[in-house]
């Protein structure tokens, strides 16, 4: 087995080795120079998402990573409700009020020689569709686990998505500064419940609730270093670190250090040492124990991401053919968001660059329409702050302003045509009608509905009976309706009323089956904004009855990609 230290040292030399090699070779042509620069930039990129169950500390960790990268001077999450500030990645008023993330947010910053593209995702299961879109755009994921609660349902579901997409996962066991479970017990749960072998790079010194520092593991589990942390006021600034040899650590900490060292040896005896090939193959997961609130273990996570997480690689198109990062420019849109900044009132389409070099102002082709698309207004974002980007490379996330023709799953390309697989919608389970309380606000109401529909905040359904004044909203979870109402009021000044409908599930149907279904009790047929016909059912028994009595009706399950 390779030691964590060996892999870290080798990987950290990667970008600089590329740079030195490129500098030492004679350059024959401008094309060769461009290719070498592109290869170097690709090697520098690390694009990942943070996934977790609600309240595992995901947004706090995102903030802590930005703090350690020196992109902010003070963390937004501070102990004590009276002094709590919103994190930089939570820009929506609803997020600030509740202290949860309900929308994914892209952050880009440099750390050492690398460019980090970090996408903070919603933790709540009601917004799992947004999280799934993000996972189509990243090369790795950080799975955050609460030290007291262990693996929770939403974490398990998101991990299955990562496994399905072949995304390597780094595990962070968070909140070690609070009472929790035993370190090895948590590792056993990961192994037993998701079939992923945990390979800790660092083990905690001190039980949960008495977090003193980290033992850095070396070859065959031998302790290499003790990293001792010192708390800062409220965890608002970077926690000072002191390094000790194993001998010094034993003299300083006594039994807590000895326990950690014994646990490290036990893990090696069961084959739980880091192996880079197995990690990239999705069979193992490096593990770090941390406290995002106190900024303990955050630098170690950043170093691990930089050295072990993969740079951008090939991506398969709709025909199953790989698009290499060195191929001509291509990108996939994974998120559309408006209302991020009241001063701008614009709409951003976030695209993940898949291949080639992006230059602001270049005219590319929109694969879904075949039409040219100008990229004059391109931005990088840090939370809700924005700055113009002139050049970007594979792995980077770029926001295109007022790109009304773009939707999640769309492809942009240059030169050779390419189209990436669409991002499927989840099967909705909650339904409600929405209307403006004031008839005078109808124009704004229609504009707002179209905007939220194009972003994928909810699915919008219509039929002739209900009309456009009272469309039906379909959602994975009821909190999506709250987001709609809140954004209607905040961004469009439209006060709305929601009325929940007695439907529990939806099935795809066709024009031939729709008239018969509309005649049935407990069934209503709608057209979704993408033209798909959906039949809504009051309960599963009604659906089962019609399937048995009228087997010729078209009733197809929707793609439930959350499972």
LINCOR-V967811 format. One record per residue. N is the residue number from 1. RES is the residue in one small letter. PHI is phi in degrees with one decimal (none if undefined). OMEGA is omega in whole degrees, -180 to 180 (NA if undefined). NEAR is the number of other ideal C-beta (glycine too) atoms within 10 Angstrom. Layout:
n & res & phi & omega & near
N & RES & PHI & OMEGA & NEAR
N & RES & PHI & OMEGA & NEAR
//
This chain:
n & res & phi & omega & near
1 & x & none & 176 & 15
2 & x & -81.0 & 176 & 15
3 & x & -83.5 & 177 & 21
4 & x & -56.3 & -177 & 24
5 & x & -65.3 & -180 & 16
6 & x & -61.0 & -180 & 14
7 & x & -65.6 & -179 & 19
8 & x & -62.4 & -178 & 19
9 & x & -65.0 & -179 & 11
10 & x & -66.6 & -177 & 13
11 & x & -69.6 & -178 & 18
12 & x & -67.7 & 178 & 17
13 & x & -80.8 & -173 & 13
14 & x & -52.3 & -176 & 16
15 & x & -59.8 & -178 & 21
16 & x & -68.1 & 177 & 13
17 & x & -63.1 & 177 & 12
18 & x & -59.1 & -178 & 18
19 & x & -62.7 & -178 & 16
20 & x & -65.5 & -180 & 10
21 & x & -64.3 & 180 & 12
22 & x & -64.2 & -178 & 16
23 & x & -71.3 & -175 & 10
24 & x & -83.2 & -179 & 7
25 & x & -91.2 & 174 & 9
26 & x & -68.8 & -179 & 5
27 & x & -95.2 & -175 & 12
28 & x & -82.7 & -176 & 8
29 & x & -140.3 & 175 & 8
30 & x & -64.1 & 179 & 8
31 & x & -62.9 & 179 & 9
32 & x & -65.4 & 178 & 13
33 & x & -62.9 & 180 & 12
34 & x & -62.7 & -180 & 12
35 & x & -63.7 & 180 & 13
36 & x & -65.8 & 179 & 17
37 & x & -65.5 & 179 & 14
38 & x & -62.5 & 179 & 17
39 & x & -61.2 & 180 & 16
40 & x & -66.2 & -179 & 18
41 & x & -67.0 & 177 & 22
42 & x & -61.8 & -179 & 22
43 & x & -64.5 & -178 & 21
44 & x & -81.8 & -172 & 20
45 & x & -83.0 & 172 & 24
46 & x & -134.7 & -177 & 24
47 & x & -120.4 & -175 & 25
48 & x & -146.8 & 177 & 23
49 & x & -117.2 & 173 & 26
50 & x & -105.5 & -177 & 29
51 & x & -123.3 & 179 & 30
52 & x & -173.0 & 169 & 25
53 & x & -74.6 & 177 & 23
54 & x & -53.4 & 174 & 17
55 & x & 70.3 & 175 & 15
56 & x & -88.1 & 178 & 26
57 & x & 100.0 & -174 & 24
58 & x & -64.1 & -180 & 27
59 & x & -67.7 & 176 & 28
60 & x & -64.4 & 177 & 24
61 & x & -65.3 & 178 & 29
62 & x & -57.1 & 178 & 28
63 & x & -64.1 & -179 & 31
64 & x & -65.5 & 177 & 31
65 & x & -63.3 & 178 & 26
66 & x & -64.4 & 178 & 25
67 & x & -64.2 & -179 & 23
68 & x & -69.4 & 176 & 21
69 & x & -82.8 & 178 & 19
70 & x & 63.3 & 174 & 11
71 & x & -86.4 & 174 & 19
72 & x & -135.1 & -177 & 17
73 & x & -95.2 & -178 & 9
74 & x & -152.0 & -179 & 12
75 & x & -69.9 & -178 & 26
76 & x & -81.5 & -179 & 22
77 & x & -94.1 & -177 & 23
78 & x & -125.7 & 179 & 16
79 & x & -55.1 & 175 & 13
80 & x & 92.8 & -177 & 7
81 & x & -60.2 & -178 & 7
82 & x & -64.9 & -178 & 6
83 & x & -106.6 & -175 & 9
84 & x & -72.8 & 176 & 14
85 & x & -111.2 & 177 & 14
86 & x & -74.7 & 179 & 18
87 & x & -78.0 & -177 & 26
88 & x & -64.8 & -179 & 23
89 & x & -84.7 & 177 & 29
90 & x & -99.8 & -174 & 27
91 & x & -102.9 & -177 & 20
92 & x & -79.1 & -178 & 21
93 & x & -57.3 & 179 & 14
94 & x & -63.7 & 178 & 17
95 & x & -66.3 & -180 & 21
96 & x & -64.5 & -177 & 15
97 & x & -69.1 & -175 & 11
98 & x & -95.9 & -178 & 14
99 & x & 72.9 & 177 & 15
100 & x & -128.6 & 176 & 18
101 & x & -95.3 & 178 & 27
102 & x & -118.7 & 179 & 21
103 & x & -149.0 & 178 & 23
104 & x & -72.7 & -178 & 23
105 & x & -138.2 & 180 & 28
106 & x & -98.7 & 175 & 27
107 & x & -127.8 & 176 & 23
108 & x & -124.7 & 177 & 22
109 & x & -157.3 & 178 & 18
110 & x & -98.1 & 174 & 12
111 & x & -140.2 & -174 & 19
112 & x & 62.7 & 179 & 15
113 & x & -89.9 & -174 & 16
114 & x & -105.2 & 173 & 22
115 & x & -106.1 & -178 & 19
116 & x & -98.9 & 170 & 24
117 & x & -111.9 & -175 & 26
118 & x & -108.8 & 179 & 25
119 & x & -114.7 & 177 & 28
120 & x & -79.8 & -174 & 27
121 & x & -114.4 & 174 & 27
122 & x & -65.1 & 179 & 26
123 & x & -89.3 & -175 & 26
124 & x & -69.4 & -177 & 19
125 & x & -61.6 & 178 & 18
126 & x & -63.5 & -178 & 20
127 & x & -114.8 & -178 & 24
128 & x & -65.3 & 178 & 22
129 & x & -64.8 & 177 & 25
130 & x & -64.8 & 179 & 25
131 & x & -63.1 & 179 & 25
132 & x & -61.0 & 178 & 23
133 & x & -59.5 & 179 & 22
134 & x & -62.1 & -177 & 25
135 & x & -68.6 & 173 & 22
136 & x & -79.0 & -172 & 23
137 & x & -115.6 & -175 & 27
138 & x & -119.8 & -179 & 27
139 & x & -105.1 & -180 & 22
140 & x & -157.3 & 179 & 20
141 & x & -138.3 & 171 & 26
142 & x & -105.6 & -180 & 24
143 & x & -95.4 & -176 & 26
144 & x & -98.7 & -178 & 25
145 & x & -123.6 & 176 & 25
146 & x & -72.8 & -176 & 22
147 & x & -62.0 & -179 & 27
148 & x & -89.7 & -174 & 15
149 & x & -96.8 & -179 & 15
150 & x & 70.0 & -179 & 18
151 & x & -70.5 & 180 & 18
152 & x & -118.1 & -172 & 17
153 & x & -52.1 & -178 & 9
154 & x & -66.9 & 177 & 21
155 & x & -62.1 & 179 & 25
156 & x & -61.6 & -179 & 13
157 & x & -63.9 & -179 & 17
158 & x & -68.0 & 177 & 25
159 & x & -63.2 & 179 & 23
160 & x & -61.1 & 176 & 13
161 & x & -63.8 & 178 & 19
162 & x & -60.8 & 180 & 22
163 & x & -63.3 & -179 & 14
164 & x & -61.9 & -178 & 12
165 & x & -91.7 & 178 & 13
166 & x & 70.6 & -179 & 11
167 & x & -91.7 & 177 & 20
168 & x & -66.7 & -172 & 22
169 & x & -122.4 & 170 & 22
170 & x & -103.5 & -176 & 22
171 & x & -101.7 & 174 & 25
172 & x & -118.1 & 174 & 27
173 & x & -91.6 & -169 & 28
174 & x & -96.0 & 177 & 27
175 & x & 64.9 & 179 & 26
176 & x & -71.5 & 176 & 28
177 & x & -79.5 & 180 & 22
178 & x & -113.5 & 177 & 14
179 & x & -56.8 & -178 & 12
180 & x & -162.6 & -176 & 24
181 & x & -90.3 & -179 & 16
182 & x & -73.0 & -177 & 12
183 & x & -56.4 & -177 & 22
184 & x & -70.8 & 177 & 16
185 & x & -63.3 & 179 & 10
186 & x & -66.3 & 178 & 24
187 & x & -65.4 & 178 & 23
188 & x & -61.6 & -180 & 13
189 & x & -64.5 & 178 & 15
190 & x & -60.3 & -179 & 23
191 & x & -64.7 & -175 & 16
192 & x & -76.7 & -172 & 10
193 & x & -88.7 & -179 & 13
194 & x & -123.8 & 175 & 19
195 & x & 68.5 & 179 & 10
196 & x & -108.6 & -179 & 19
197 & x & -80.8 & 179 & 17
198 & x & -79.2 & -180 & 20
199 & x & -127.0 & -176 & 24
200 & x & -60.1 & 171 & 28
201 & x & -87.4 & -180 & 25
202 & x & -135.8 & 175 & 24
203 & x & -118.6 & -178 & 23
204 & x & -75.7 & 172 & 29
205 & x & -102.7 & -172 & 26
206 & x & 106.6 & 180 & 19
207 & x & -68.9 & 177 & 16
208 & x & -59.0 & -175 & 21
209 & x & 100.5 & 177 & 13
210 & x & -134.3 & -174 & 12
211 & x & -80.5 & -178 & 24
212 & x & -95.7 & -178 & 20
213 & x & 174.9 & -177 & 28
214 & x & -125.7 & 171 & 27
215 & x & -93.5 & 177 & 28
216 & x & -88.7 & -176 & 22
217 & x & -86.3 & 176 & 29
218 & x & -114.9 & -179 & 18
219 & x & -60.7 & 178 & 14
220 & x & 54.1 & 173 & 13
221 & x & 79.4 & -178 & 24
222 & x & -67.1 & 178 & 13
223 & x & -61.6 & -179 & 21
224 & x & -104.5 & -172 & 16
225 & x & -159.8 & 171 & 18
226 & x & -112.8 & 179 & 25
227 & x & -107.7 & -178 & 20
228 & x & -98.1 & -179 & 19
229 & x & -104.8 & 174 & 23
230 & x & -120.1 & -178 & 11
231 & x & -66.6 & 171 & 14
232 & x & -115.5 & -176 & 14
233 & x & -60.6 & 177 & 8
234 & x & 66.6 & -178 & 16
235 & x & 68.5 & -175 & 24
236 & x & -78.9 & 180 & 19
237 & x & -127.0 & -177 & 13
238 & x & -61.7 & -180 & 17
239 & x & -74.2 & 177 & 19
240 & x & -61.0 & -180 & 11
241 & x & -122.3 & 173 & 15
242 & x & -128.5 & -178 & 12
243 & x & -106.6 & 180 & 12
244 & x & -131.5 & 173 & 17
245 & x & -72.8 & 178 & 12
246 & x & -55.7 & 180 & 17
247 & x & -66.4 & 179 & 10
248 & x & -65.3 & -180 & 15
249 & x & -64.2 & 180 & 25
250 & x & -64.5 & 179 & 17
251 & x & -68.0 & -176 & 11
252 & x & -81.0 & -171 & 16
253 & x & -102.9 & 179 & 20
254 & x & 69.9 & -173 & 10
255 & x & -58.1 & 179 & 9
256 & x & -56.0 & 178 & 19
257 & x & -69.0 & -180 & 23
258 & x & -59.4 & 179 & 13
259 & x & -62.3 & 180 & 18
260 & x & -63.3 & 180 & 25
261 & x & -64.3 & 179 & 21
262 & x & -65.6 & 178 & 11
263 & x & -64.6 & 178 & 20
264 & x & -63.8 & 178 & 24
265 & x & -65.5 & 179 & 13
266 & x & -63.9 & 179 & 12
267 & x & -63.3 & 178 & 22
268 & x & -64.2 & 180 & 19
269 & x & -65.3 & 179 & 11
270 & x & -101.0 & 175 & 12
271 & x & 79.3 & -177 & 12
272 & x & -100.4 & 172 & 22
273 & x & -107.8 & -175 & 22
274 & x & -66.3 & 173 & 24
275 & x & -134.0 & -173 & 19
276 & x & -62.2 & -180 & 19
277 & x & -64.6 & 180 & 9
278 & x & -68.0 & 177 & 17
279 & x & -64.0 & -179 & 23
280 & x & -66.6 & 178 & 16
281 & x & -82.0 & 178 & 11
282 & x & 79.7 & -179 & 16
283 & x & -96.3 & 179 & 14
284 & x & -129.5 & 179 & 24
285 & x & -139.1 & 173 & 25
286 & x & -60.7 & -176 & 25
287 & x & -123.5 & 176 & 25
288 & x & -132.7 & 174 & 23
289 & x & -94.4 & -172 & 31
290 & x & -154.6 & 167 & 29
291 & x & -133.7 & -179 & 27
292 & x & -63.0 & -179 & 30
293 & x & -63.9 & -179 & 22
294 & x & -96.4 & -177 & 24
295 & x & 66.0 & 175 & 27
296 & x & -90.8 & 177 & 28
297 & x & 83.2 & -177 & 28
298 & x & -73.7 & 178 & 27
299 & x & -61.5 & -180 & 21
300 & x & -63.4 & 176 & 21
301 & x & -66.5 & 179 & 22
302 & x & -59.6 & 179 & 19
303 & x & -62.4 & 179 & 18
304 & x & -65.1 & 179 & 24
305 & x & -61.2 & -178 & 20
306 & x & -64.5 & -173 & 20
307 & x & -93.4 & -175 & 20
308 & x & -110.3 & -179 & 22
309 & x & -66.4 & -175 & 24
310 & x & -76.7 & 170 & 18
311 & x & -74.6 & 179 & 21
312 & x & -56.5 & 179 & 24
313 & x & -126.6 & 180 & 15
314 & x & -62.6 & 178 & 15
315 & x & -129.0 & -177 & 23
316 & x & -82.0 & 179 & 11
317 & x & -89.4 & -176 & 20
318 & x & -64.8 & 179 & 12
319 & x & -91.9 & 179 & 8
320 & x & 85.9 & -180 & 7
321 & x & -89.6 & -178 & 10
322 & x & -75.7 & 172 & 11
323 & x & -104.2 & -176 & 23
324 & x & -77.3 & 179 & 14
325 & x & -56.5 & -180 & 23
326 & x & -84.4 & 178 & 14
327 & x & -69.1 & 177 & 19
328 & x & -55.3 & -172 & 14
329 & x & -53.1 & 169 & 22
330 & x & -154.0 & -179 & 29
331 & x & -153.6 & 177 & 30
332 & x & -122.3 & 177 & 27
333 & x & -82.4 & -179 & 24
334 & x & -116.4 & -178 & 25
335 & x & -158.9 & 173 & 26
336 & x & -125.3 & -175 & 24
337 & x & -143.3 & 173 & 22
338 & x & -121.6 & 175 & 20
339 & x & 76.3 & -180 & 23
340 & x & -70.6 & -178 & 21
341 & x & -145.8 & -178 & 14
342 & x & -61.4 & -179 & 9
343 & x & -74.3 & -176 & 7
344 & x & -108.8 & 179 & 15
345 & x & 54.3 & -179 & 11
346 & x & -115.0 & -175 & 17
347 & x & -124.9 & -178 & 20
348 & x & -108.0 & 171 & 27
349 & x & -104.2 & -179 & 26
350 & x & -86.8 & 178 & 27
351 & x & -117.6 & 172 & 27
352 & x & -95.2 & 178 & 26
353 & x & -74.3 & -177 & 26
354 & x & -94.4 & -176 & 26
355 & x & -149.0 & 174 & 26
356 & x & 74.1 & -180 & 24
357 & x & -100.9 & 177 & 19
358 & x & -96.0 & 175 & 24
359 & x & -126.0 & -179 & 14
360 & x & -57.4 & -179 & 17
361 & x & 97.9 & 179 & 10
362 & x & -65.5 & 178 & 16
363 & x & -100.2 & -178 & 10
364 & x & -114.1 & 179 & 20
365 & x & -110.2 & 175 & 18
366 & x & -86.8 & -171 & 17
367 & x & -59.4 & -175 & 20
368 & x & -70.5 & -179 & 16
369 & x & -112.5 & -176 & 11
370 & x & 76.9 & -177 & 8
371 & x & -94.1 & 176 & 9
372 & x & -69.2 & -178 & 9
373 & x & -136.1 & 180 & 18
374 & x & -88.0 & -176 & 12
375 & x & -116.7 & -176 & 21
376 & x & -62.8 & -176 & 10
377 & x & -106.3 & -178 & 15
378 & x & -125.2 & -174 & 22
379 & x & -133.1 & 160 & 18
380 & x & -104.7 & -176 & 19
381 & x & -126.3 & 172 & 22
382 & x & -134.9 & -169 & 18
383 & x & 69.0 & 178 & 22
384 & x & -101.8 & 174 & 17
385 & x & -79.3 & -175 & 14
386 & x & -139.7 & 175 & 17
387 & x & -147.5 & -178 & 9
388 & x & -67.4 & 177 & 10
389 & x & -113.0 & 180 & 19
390 & x & -97.0 & -178 & 9
391 & x & -140.3 & 177 & 12
392 & x & -148.5 & -171 & 25
393 & x & -134.2 & 180 & 23
394 & x & -50.4 & -177 & 30
395 & x & 99.7 & -179 & 28
396 & x & -73.7 & 175 & 22
397 & x & -109.5 & -177 & 25
398 & x & -123.8 & 177 & 24
399 & x & -98.5 & 176 & 23
400 & x & -99.6 & -172 & 23
401 & x & -83.5 & 176 & 16
402 & x & 51.5 & 178 & 14
403 & x & -86.7 & -172 & 24
404 & x & -65.6 & -179 & 11
405 & x & -81.6 & -174 & 13
406 & x & -96.4 & 178 & 23
407 & x & -140.4 & 179 & 20
408 & x & -54.2 & -179 & 23
409 & x & 98.0 & -180 & 19
410 & x & -76.6 & -178 & 24
411 & x & -116.6 & 170 & 25
412 & x & -118.2 & -179 & 28
413 & x & -151.0 & 177 & 25
414 & x & -128.7 & 176 & 20
415 & x & 70.5 & -176 & 12
416 & x & -65.0 & -176 & 10
417 & x & -65.3 & 175 & 12
418 & x & -148.9 & 175 & 25
419 & x & -139.2 & -179 & 18
420 & x & -91.7 & -178 & 23
421 & x & -56.7 & 178 & 15
422 & x & -67.2 & 177 & 16
423 & x & -93.6 & -177 & 21
424 & x & -70.1 & 176 & 14
425 & x & -85.5 & 176 & 21
426 & x & -78.6 & 175 & 21
427 & x & -77.1 & -180 & 21
428 & x & -72.1 & 180 & 26
429 & x & -128.6 & -179 & 15
430 & x & -131.5 & -173 & 19
431 & x & -139.0 & -180 & 23
432 & x & -156.0 & 173 & 20
433 & x & -88.4 & 179 & 16
434 & x & -130.3 & 177 & 24
435 & x & -144.2 & 177 & 16
436 & x & -79.2 & 179 & 22
437 & x & -69.1 & 179 & 11
438 & x & -113.5 & 179 & 12
439 & x & -62.8 & 180 & 9
440 & x & -70.6 & -179 & 9
441 & x & -100.5 & -173 & 17
442 & x & -61.7 & -178 & 14
443 & x & -62.3 & 178 & 11
444 & x & -65.1 & 179 & 16
445 & x & -60.3 & 180 & 25
446 & x & -62.5 & 180 & 15
447 & x & -62.5 & -179 & 12
448 & x & -65.6 & 179 & 24
449 & x & -60.3 & 180 & 24
450 & x & -61.8 & -180 & 13
451 & x & -64.3 & -178 & 19
452 & x & -67.5 & 177 & 24
453 & x & -65.2 & -178 & 20
454 & x & -66.1 & 178 & 19
455 & x & -77.6 & -176 & 21
456 & x & 82.8 & 178 & 19
457 & x & -63.2 & 174 & 24
458 & x & -144.1 & 171 & 24
459 & x & -94.6 & -178 & 26
460 & x & -106.6 & -178 & 21
461 & x & -116.6 & 179 & 25
462 & x & -138.4 & 167 & 16
463 & x & -148.5 & -175 & 16
464 & x & -66.4 & -177 & 6
465 & x & -66.5 & -177 & 10
466 & x & -86.3 & 178 & 15
467 & x & 75.2 & -177 & 9
468 & x & -76.0 & -176 & 10
469 & x & -73.5 & -178 & 13
470 & x & -141.9 & -179 & 15
471 & x & -68.4 & 178 & 23
472 & x & -100.0 & 176 & 24
473 & x & -100.0 & 178 & 24
474 & x & -118.2 & -174 & 26
475 & x & -139.7 & 174 & 23
476 & x & -72.4 & -179 & 23
477 & x & -139.1 & -174 & 17
478 & x & -64.6 & -180 & 13
479 & x & -66.3 & 175 & 19
480 & x & -61.3 & 178 & 24
481 & x & -65.7 & 178 & 21
482 & x & -63.4 & 178 & 16
483 & x & -63.0 & 179 & 21
484 & x & -59.5 & -178 & 23
485 & x & -62.1 & -179 & 16
486 & x & -64.6 & -179 & 17
487 & x & -72.7 & 175 & 22
488 & x & -57.4 & -178 & 22
489 & x & -72.7 & -173 & 14
490 & x & -73.8 & -173 & 14
491 & x & -99.1 & -176 & 16
492 & x & -122.5 & 180 & 20
493 & x & 56.0 & 180 & 10
494 & x & -118.8 & 175 & 23
495 & x & -84.9 & -173 & 13
496 & x & -122.6 & 175 & 20
497 & x & -127.7 & 178 & 12
498 & x & -102.4 & 174 & 14
499 & x & -127.6 & -176 & 10
500 & x & -73.6 & -178 & 12
501 & x & -103.7 & -175 & 15
502 & x & -83.9 & 178 & 11
503 & x & -111.0 & -176 & 23
504 & x & -122.1 & -179 & 17
505 & x & -156.0 & -177 & 18
506 & x & -130.0 & 175 & 24
507 & x & -135.4 & 176 & 22
508 & x & -75.1 & 178 & 17
509 & x & -133.5 & -180 & 21
510 & x & -137.7 & -175 & 14
511 & x & -63.7 & -180 & 9
512 & x & -71.6 & -177 & 10
513 & x & -87.0 & -173 & 20
514 & x & -57.4 & -178 & 19
515 & x & -59.2 & -180 & 9
516 & x & -67.8 & 179 & 15
517 & x & -65.5 & -180 & 22
518 & x & -65.6 & 180 & 13
519 & x & -83.8 & -175 & 8
520 & x & -85.9 & 176 & 18
521 & x & -69.9 & 178 & 6
522 & x & 75.9 & -180 & 16
523 & x & -136.0 & 175 & 20
524 & x & -144.8 & -176 & 21
525 & x & -106.8 & -179 & 20
526 & x & -132.5 & 172 & 24
527 & x & -108.6 & 177 & 15
528 & x & -79.0 & -174 & 19
529 & x & -62.7 & 177 & 15
530 & x & -89.4 & 177 & 11
531 & x & 91.9 & 180 & 6
532 & x & -73.7 & 176 & 16
533 & x & -88.3 & 180 & 19
534 & x & -120.9 & 173 & 23
535 & x & -104.1 & 179 & 26
536 & x & -98.9 & -176 & 23
537 & x & -121.8 & -178 & 23
538 & x & -67.9 & 178 & 17
539 & x & -165.2 & -176 & 13
540 & x & -69.7 & -180 & 10
541 & x & -69.6 & 177 & 10
542 & x & -63.9 & 178 & 17
543 & x & -62.9 & -179 & 20
544 & x & -62.8 & 179 & 11
545 & x & -63.2 & -179 & 14
546 & x & -67.1 & 178 & 21
547 & x & -64.4 & 179 & 12
548 & x & -77.8 & -176 & 8
549 & x & -81.4 & -178 & 9
550 & x & -130.3 & -174 & 13
551 & x & -64.6 & -179 & 8
552 & x & -80.9 & 178 & 7
553 & x & -67.9 & 177 & 18
554 & x & -84.8 & 179 & 15
555 & x & -139.1 & -175 & 19
556 & x & -103.2 & 176 & 10
557 & x & -62.9 & 174 & 10
558 & x & -78.1 & -180 & 18
559 & x & -71.6 & -179 & 12
560 & x & -98.2 & -173 & 13
561 & x & -71.8 & 177 & 18
562 & x & -74.9 & -174 & 17
563 & x & -82.5 & NA & 10
//
